[in-house]
Amino acid sequence: MVPAKLRVGILFGGRSGEHEVSLMSASSVISALDREKYDPVLIGIDKHGRWRLLPPLPNQVNPVMLAEALARAPVVALAGDPQQPQLFALAAARGEVPAQKLDVVFPVLHGTYGEDGTVQGLLELAGIPYVGAGVLASALGMDKALMKLVFCAQGLPVTPFRVVLRSRWERVREAVLQELEEALGYPCFVKPANLGSSVGVTRCTSREQLGQAMDHAARYDRKLVVEKGVRCRELECSVLGNDEPVASVVGEIVPAREFYDYASKYLDPRTRLVIPAPVPDEVSRQVQDLAIRAYRAIDCAGMARVDFFWDRDTGQVLVNEINTIPGFTAVSMYPKLWEATGLSYSHLLDRLIELARDRHRDMNRRLTSYVPEAH
């Protein structure tokens, strides 16, 4: 008997500043998914946060096709009911959209309401296996301020940084600027604590730029992270696994611009991904070791990409951040690093789905009712 195909919900889009990046990642995942093994269920989240069930699309898709189909698709919902792990059509779409059972969900979401533990919590309530980190690891990986505090507690080297609440910035701007200048100096980088793809990130070399950067980042989050700038090379390492994670070869980002901003990542063809990174073996080993330590520090699962700075002045390797849902576009570093390590894109997807189901089975071993021990 031929085994039934797994119904894999590909969840993409989202109410996030990284909505368009998610469409790029999702189109690559959908196009590479093995149709002999999986039956994809395409679930798009529009910019208003509504879940929409897309009709069957060709095996090869692109972001424009996904965006157009998402705009027309009927609205559905996922009930937090582990007895019925499926999508339900809302009243307006009943009759035209049957309930869709899901065996596993692959969240190809970036940023808020997708990478931050919120969707993961819903999937936990619904009892559906899902690819990637759990609720806590997702939240920690998303919040750069708390992430860095955890890294520091685990003895991982990070750049000097400060955290500023938007409410305090708006209340005592001059005092905050003075504190940041004294603690970090210039150049420095300002980031929203809870966002990715370098959205809202600015490099600052003066007080005027710093003030403008704080205002800009505050549009995206209530918590801002300001980091000391270092002269560095940017290295990245992919991690794969649950309780026994493994690290890929190390790659290097050579940005087309002053730093690896949004345009360098997705728009400027002059940005280069160098794999493997032309660094000494001891640096590669150190990056791989730190990548696994960072992964375990936040109790990550499934996958993550860990980003590093290799300080040109001191030679120190610094952990920048961990991304629990790294980019999956055709030019993204996470799958490219695994390809260079010997794991193809399609087999990487197989492994991630397998890890999701393994983790779900392990989590289901927990008792959810008190059972007195016999004496």
N, C-alpha and C positions, 0 to 999 in steps of 0.2 A: 504494500500500500504506500502510495506517495504521501509523505507527511504534508499536513496542511501548511500553507504559507502563514507566516506571522503577519498580523495586521499592525503595521508600524505607523503611528500617528506622527507626522512631521509637523511640528508646531513652530511657526515663524511669524515674523512681523513684529507686532507689539507696540504698546504705548510707551515709546522710548525715543530718545534722540538718535538711537542706532537702528531705527526701523528699516531704513534702506540697506544698511549693512547686513541685517538679518536676511533680507530677500536675496542678497548676493550669496550668502552662505547656504541658504536653503536650496537655491537652484542647483548648486553643486552637489549637495547631499542627495537630492531627489534624482538627479541625473545619474549618479553613481550607484544608487541602491540596486542590488541584485534582484531582478523581478522573478527569478526562479525560486528565491527564498522568501521574499517579502511582498506583501500587498500594501503599498503606501496609501495612507489616508491623509490628505493634505488639509491642514487646519491653519488658517491664517487669522492673526489677530490684527484688527485694523487700528488706526491711530487713536480711536476713541475707546479702545479696549474691548470691542465686541469680537467674539469668536465667530468665525465663518468657515463653513465646510465647503471646500472647493470641489468642483466636478473633476472627474478623471482628466488628466492632462497627458500630453505625449511624454514618453520616457525622458526625453531631453528638453529641459525647460530653461528659461532665463528670467532674470528679475522683472523685466517688463511684462512677460506673460503672467507671472505670479501676481504682480500688482493689479493687472487688468482683471484677472479672475477673482482676486480678493474683493475688488470693488463691487462685483456683481453677485457674490456668493451669499446664500441664505445664512442667517444668524443661528448659531447653535449654542449649547451650553454643556458643561461637564458637571454632573452632579457629584458631590463628595460622598458617594455611596459605594463602598467596596463590594457590595453584592451585585451591583450593576455598573461595571467599569466601562461606561460607554458614553458617547455623545448623544444628546437629545436635541431635537429641533424645538425651537421656541414656537409659540402658538401661531405666529404668522407664517411659519414655514412647514407646519405639520401637514402631512399628506404628500409633500414633495421631497422630504428628506427623511429616509428611514433612520432608525437608531443605528449608530455605528459602534460596534464593539472594538475595543483596542487591546492588543496584547502587550504593547510597549509603546512608550512615547519618546520621541527624540526631540527635545527642545532645542531648536536652532534659533535661540533668542539671545539678544545682546542688550545689556543695560537694564534699566529699571523695569519692574514687573515681568521679569523673565529670567534674568541671571542672578537675581538677588534673593532667591529663596521663596518668593511668593507663589510662583507657579509650581515649584517643587512641593510646597505645602499642600496645594490643592491636589496634586497627583498622589501624595501620601494619603490624604483623606479618601481619595477615590480608590486606593488600593491598586494603582497601576504602576508597573515597573517603568522607570524612566532612565534615560541616559544621563550620566554626569553626576555631579556632586549633590549631596543631600541639602536639607534646608539650612542647617547651621553653616556648613562649609560654603554654600552659595552666598549666604549673607555676609560672612566674613571676607570671602573673596571679592565681593562687590564693594564693600565699604573699605576704602583705602586707609582710612584713619585707624579703624579697629584692626585691619589686616596687619598694619605696621606695628601696632602695639603687641599683637600676638607674636609676630616675628621677633621683636625685641625680647619678649619674654622667653623665647626659645633660643636666644643667643645667635640669631641670624643677623648678619651685617646689613644695615640699611643706610640710606643717606639721611643726614640730619633733616628734621621736618618739624612743622608746627601745624596744629589743627585750629581752625577759626570757625565759629558758628556764624552763619549769615546774620543772625539777629545782633550779635556783638559787633560785627563789621559795620552794619548799618547805624549802630548806635554811637560807636567811638572810633571812627575811621582813622583819625590821626594817631591815636594811641596804638592801634593795631599796626599801622604802617611802621611806626617807630620800633615796636617790638620785633617785627619781622626783619627789619633792616639790621637791628643789633644782633639777632639770633642767627640769621642766615646769610645776610649780605646779598650781593649780586654777582653773577646772575642767579635767579631763582625761578622755579616753575610753580604756577598756580593751577590747581586741578579741582573740579568737583569731586567730592569723596565717592559718590556713587554714580559713576558713568564710565564708559570705556571708549575705545576707538579714537582716543585723543580728542574727543568732543569737549569743548570748553577749556582746553589746556592752552596756557600761554607762557612763553619764556619772557622774563622781565629783566631789564638791565638798569632801570631807574625807578624812582618813586612814582612818577607819573604813570609809567607802564604798569607798575604793580597795582596802583589804585584801579586802573581800567581793567586789569586782569581779574581782580577780585570781584568787580561789578559783573564782568562777563561770566565768570564761573558761578556766581551767585544766582544767575538765571536758571541754572540747571540743578542746583542742590542747596540744601540748608546748611551743609557742612562742607568746608573748603579745606584742602590740604595744600600747604606751601612747602616746597622742598628746596634744599640747597642745590644749586647747579654744580655739576662736576664735568670736567673734561674727560670724556669717556668714549669707549666703543660699546655698542649695544648688542648684547648676546641674548639668545633665547634657547630654551630647551623644552621639549614636549615630554609630558609624563602620562603614563597609561597604566591603569590597574586599580584594584580596590585595596585590600589589605597589604598586598605585596607589589607596590608600584615599581615600574621600570622607567628609565630615562632614555630618551633618544640621543642621537648625535646632537652636537651643538651647532647652531647657526648664528650668523651675524646679519644685522640689519645695517645697510649703508643708505641712509635716507637721502633723498634728492634735495631736501631743504635743511634748514638750520637744525631742526630736530624732527623726530618721527611723528609728525602731526597727521591730522586726518587726510589732508591732500596727499602727503607722501605715502600713506598707507594704501589709499584706494584710487587716487586720481593721477598721480605723477608717474609715468612709466620709467623715469630715471632712477627711482628707488630700486636698490638691488638687495636680494636675499642671497647671501653667500652660504652655501651648505656643501661640506662642513666648514665651520668658521676657521679661518687661517690663524689659529692661536696655538700656543704650546700645549702639549698633551696634559701637563699638570693643570693648566687653566681649564681645559675641557673636563677633566675629572672633577675639579672643584665645582664647576658649574653643575654638573650632573648630580653630585652629592648634595649641593645646596638646593637643587630643584626638588629632589625627593624629600629633603628635610622640610622645605616650605610646604610641600604637598601634604605631608603628614601633620605638620603644625596646625593646619586648619581642618584636619580629618577629611580630606578630599576623597573623592571616589570617581571612578570612570576615567576622567581625563582632566588635564589642565595644561596650560602653557605658562612657564615661569620666565619672566623677563629680568635681565641683569644689566648692570653697568660695570664695565671693566675700566676702572679709573686709570687714565693715562699717566697721571702724576705719581700715584702711590702704588699702582699695580694691584690694588685690592679689588676683589670681586664683590659687588654689592647687589643684594636682592632688590629689584625695583617693585615688582608686583606679580601676583598670580591671577590668571584668567581661567575661571572654571568652565566657561563656554567660549573657547577660543574661536577665532575666525575659521570658517570652513570654505572660503572661496577658493577658486582655482589658483590664486596666488598667495594664499594664506600660509604662514609659517608652520602651523601645527601639522597639517597633513603632509606638507613637503618634508619636514624633518623625519616623519615616520617613513615616508617613501625612501629617503636616503638611508634609513636604518634597516630597510628591508621589508617594510609592511606597506603594501599598496593601499590606495585610497579605499577601494571597495572592501578589502580585507580589514582595514581599520574600522570601517562601519560595522562589519560583522562582529569584530571583537568588542566594540563599544556596546552593541546590543546584547551580546553575551554577558558582558560585565553588568549591565543593567539588570538582567534577569537573575544573575547570581546574587547581586546585592539584595534584590527584592526577596529572594528565597531566604537569605540569611536574616534579613530584618523580620521576616514573618516567623522566625523561631522565637521571638520575644513573647513572653506571656503578657496578655492584656487583662487577665483576671487573677486575683490573688488566689493561690493554691497553697494551703498550709502544708508544711512538710511533715511527713510521718515521723514520729519519734519512737 
